[in-house]
């Protein structure tokens, strides 16, 4: 099966959304100043590493796919996701180019970083600039079924047919981030959960260099590098 650009695009939107997870404050959330606290917390975070699990519910197939691995972010615009269980994937961005690699398909999807993420996703947080309230209205949206997490809903201020719903999950006791959910207009739902989170560990830029494997096809997105 050949890798479709739509799959890579969906993953890109999920990654952009998940990048916001290291932006929230370790303090009680207050609706009136939540945006300010989000930005302040993010401004103090230079890099981030964690274990990650991902669940993708594909509406058209009636199928749920799961994977686990690690994730790392570093300002400005660098990230690396490696999923090693179930669906093996490597996703790397070096600030200029986004690489999406699935070894079993022997294909690499390549896109310009600033074109892979639309302005109505938290791209400003990936690039290390911007203000969250430029692009989103943030609302408290209840709590999880287990009663342990608050739910934040981010609504894009500028309409975009490719952007659906974005929710973030925050633990009640310490306001730490435990996950994110992205629901696209087609009804597909992607959820990520973070554990063993570490911030400001001094990540080396070499971690965000993608080495193209031998004997793979490279698919370049329109307008790509």
C-alpha positions as CSV (number, residue, x, y, z in Angstrom):
1,X,0.0,0.0,0.0
2,X,1.4,3.4,-1.0
3,X,1.5,6.1,1.6
4,X,-1.1,8.9,0.9
5,X,-0.4,12.5,1.3
6,X,-3.7,12.9,3.2
7,X,-2.3,10.5,5.9
8,X,0.8,12.6,6.2
9,X,-1.3,15.8,6.3
10,X,-3.5,14.4,9.1
11,X,-0.4,13.4,11.1
12,X,1.0,16.9,10.6
13,X,-2.1,18.5,12.0
14,X,-2.0,16.2,15.0
15,X,1.7,17.0,15.6
16,X,1.1,20.7,15.4
17,X,-1.7,20.4,17.9
18,X,0.3,18.2,20.2
19,X,3.1,20.7,20.2
20,X,0.9,23.0,22.2
21,X,1.0,20.5,25.0
22,X,4.2,21.9,26.3
23,X,2.8,25.4,26.5
24,X,0.4,25.2,29.4
25,X,1.1,26.5,32.9
26,X,1.7,24.3,36.0
27,X,-0.8,26.4,37.9
28,X,-4.6,26.5,38.4
29,X,-6.4,27.5,35.3
30,X,-8.4,30.7,35.4
31,X,-10.6,31.4,32.4
32,X,-9.8,35.2,32.3
33,X,-6.0,34.8,32.2
34,X,-5.5,31.3,30.7
35,X,-4.1,32.6,27.4
36,X,-1.5,34.7,29.2
37,X,-0.5,31.8,31.4
38,X,-0.2,29.5,28.4
39,X,2.1,31.9,26.6
40,X,4.2,32.6,29.7
41,X,4.7,28.8,30.3
42,X,5.7,28.3,26.7
43,X,8.1,31.1,26.7
44,X,10.0,29.3,29.5
45,X,10.2,26.0,27.7
46,X,13.1,25.6,25.2
47,X,12.8,21.8,24.6
48,X,10.7,18.9,25.6
49,X,10.9,15.1,25.6
50,X,8.4,12.4,26.6
51,X,7.1,8.9,25.9
52,X,4.0,9.1,23.7
53,X,1.1,6.9,22.7
54,X,-1.2,7.7,19.7
55,X,-4.6,6.4,18.8
56,X,-6.1,7.1,15.4
57,X,-9.8,6.4,14.7
58,X,-10.3,6.4,10.9
59,X,-14.1,7.0,10.4
60,X,-14.2,5.8,6.7
61,X,-12.7,2.4,7.7
62,X,-14.3,2.0,11.1
63,X,-10.8,1.1,12.3
64,X,-8.7,2.3,15.2
65,X,-4.9,2.2,15.0
66,X,-2.5,2.6,18.0
67,X,1.2,3.2,18.3
68,X,3.7,4.1,21.0
69,X,7.1,5.7,21.0
70,X,9.0,8.9,22.0
71,X,8.7,12.5,21.1
72,X,11.1,15.5,21.3
73,X,10.6,19.2,20.5
74,X,13.1,22.1,20.4
75,X,12.7,25.7,19.5
76,X,12.6,26.9,16.8
77,X,10.6,24.5,14.8
78,X,12.4,21.2,15.5
79,X,10.7,18.0,16.5
80,X,11.1,14.2,16.2
81,X,8.5,11.5,16.7
82,X,9.5,7.9,16.6
83,X,6.7,5.3,16.9
84,X,8.1,1.8,17.3
85,X,5.1,-0.3,18.3
86,X,2.2,-1.3,16.0
87,X,2.6,1.3,13.2
88,X,6.3,2.1,12.8
89,X,6.7,5.8,11.9
90,X,9.4,8.4,12.1
91,X,8.5,12.1,11.7
92,X,11.2,14.7,11.8
93,X,11.2,18.5,11.3
94,X,14.4,20.6,11.3
95,X,12.8,24.0,11.1
96,X,12.7,24.0,7.3
97,X,11.6,20.6,6.1
98,X,9.1,18.0,7.5
99,X,9.9,14.3,6.8
100,X,7.3,11.5,7.3
101,X,8.7,8.0,7.0
102,X,7.0,4.6,7.2
103,X,9.6,1.9,6.8
104,X,7.2,-0.9,5.7
105,X,6.1,1.3,2.8
106,X,9.6,2.2,1.7
107,X,8.5,5.8,1.2
108,X,9.4,9.2,2.6
109,X,7.0,12.1,2.4
110,X,8.8,15.5,2.3
111,X,7.2,18.9,2.7
112,X,8.2,22.5,3.4
113,X,7.7,22.9,7.1
114,X,5.8,26.2,6.9
115,X,3.4,24.7,4.3
116,X,2.8,21.5,6.2
117,X,1.0,23.4,9.0
118,X,-1.7,25.9,8.4
119,X,-2.0,29.2,10.4
120,X,-5.0,27.8,12.1
121,X,-2.9,25.1,13.9
122,X,-0.5,26.0,16.7
123,X,2.3,26.6,14.2
124,X,3.5,29.7,16.0
125,X,4.4,27.5,19.0
126,X,6.5,25.1,16.9
127,X,8.5,28.0,15.4
128,X,9.0,29.7,18.7
129,X,7.1,32.9,17.9
130,X,3.5,34.1,18.0
131,X,0.7,34.5,20.5
132,X,-1.9,31.9,21.1
133,X,-4.8,34.4,21.1
134,X,-3.8,35.5,17.6
135,X,-5.2,32.3,16.2
136,X,-7.5,30.7,18.8
137,X,-10.2,31.3,21.3
138,X,-9.6,29.1,24.3
139,X,-12.5,27.8,26.4
140,X,-12.8,25.5,29.4
141,X,-14.9,22.5,28.0
142,X,-15.8,20.4,31.1
143,X,-13.8,17.5,32.5
144,X,-12.9,13.9,31.6
145,X,-15.2,11.0,32.6
146,X,-12.8,9.9,35.3
147,X,-13.0,13.4,36.8
148,X,-9.2,13.8,36.9
149,X,-8.7,16.1,34.0
150,X,-10.0,19.5,32.7
151,X,-10.6,19.8,29.0
152,X,-9.6,22.9,27.0
153,X,-11.2,23.6,23.6
154,X,-9.3,25.7,21.0
155,X,-11.4,27.3,18.4
156,X,-9.6,28.8,15.3
157,X,-10.5,32.5,14.8
158,X,-10.1,32.2,11.1
159,X,-12.3,29.6,9.4
160,X,-10.4,26.7,7.6
161,X,-12.3,23.8,6.0
162,X,-9.4,21.4,6.9
163,X,-9.4,22.2,10.6
164,X,-11.8,20.5,12.9
165,X,-11.8,20.4,16.7
166,X,-8.8,20.5,19.0
167,X,-9.0,19.6,22.7
168,X,-6.3,19.5,25.3
169,X,-6.5,17.4,28.6
170,X,-5.1,19.0,31.8
171,X,-4.7,17.1,35.1
172,X,-6.8,18.8,37.9
173,X,-4.3,18.4,40.7
174,X,-1.3,20.1,39.1
175,X,-2.6,21.4,35.7
176,X,0.0,19.3,33.8
177,X,-0.8,18.2,30.3
178,X,-1.6,14.5,29.7
179,X,-3.0,14.5,26.1
180,X,-4.6,16.1,23.1
181,X,-7.4,15.2,20.7
182,X,-7.9,16.3,17.2
183,X,-11.1,15.6,15.3
184,X,-11.0,16.5,11.6
185,X,-14.0,17.5,9.4
186,X,-14.3,13.9,8.1
187,X,-14.9,12.6,11.6
188,X,-11.4,11.0,12.0
189,X,-10.2,11.3,15.6
190,X,-6.5,11.3,16.7
191,X,-5.5,11.3,20.3
192,X,-2.0,11.5,21.8
193,X,-1.0,10.9,25.5
194,X,2.3,11.9,27.1
195,X,4.1,10.3,30.0
196,X,7.6,10.7,31.6
197,X,7.7,14.3,30.5
198,X,11.0,16.3,30.8
199,X,11.4,19.9,29.9
200,X,14.5,22.0,29.2
201,X,17.0,19.1,29.0
202,X,19.3,20.7,26.5
203,X,18.6,18.7,23.3
204,X,21.3,18.7,20.6
205,X,20.2,19.9,17.1
206,X,21.6,16.6,15.7
207,X,18.6,14.8,17.1
208,X,16.4,16.6,14.5
209,X,18.4,15.7,11.4
210,X,16.6,13.1,9.2
211,X,18.9,10.7,7.3
212,X,17.2,9.4,4.2
213,X,17.3,5.6,4.2
214,X,18.6,3.8,1.1
215,X,16.2,2.4,-1.5
216,X,13.2,4.5,-0.6
217,X,10.9,6.6,-2.8
218,X,10.8,10.3,-1.9
219,X,7.4,12.0,-2.4
220,X,7.6,15.7,-2.4
221,X,4.5,17.8,-1.5
222,X,3.4,20.5,-4.0
223,X,5.5,23.6,-3.3
224,X,7.9,21.5,-1.2
225,X,11.6,22.0,-0.8
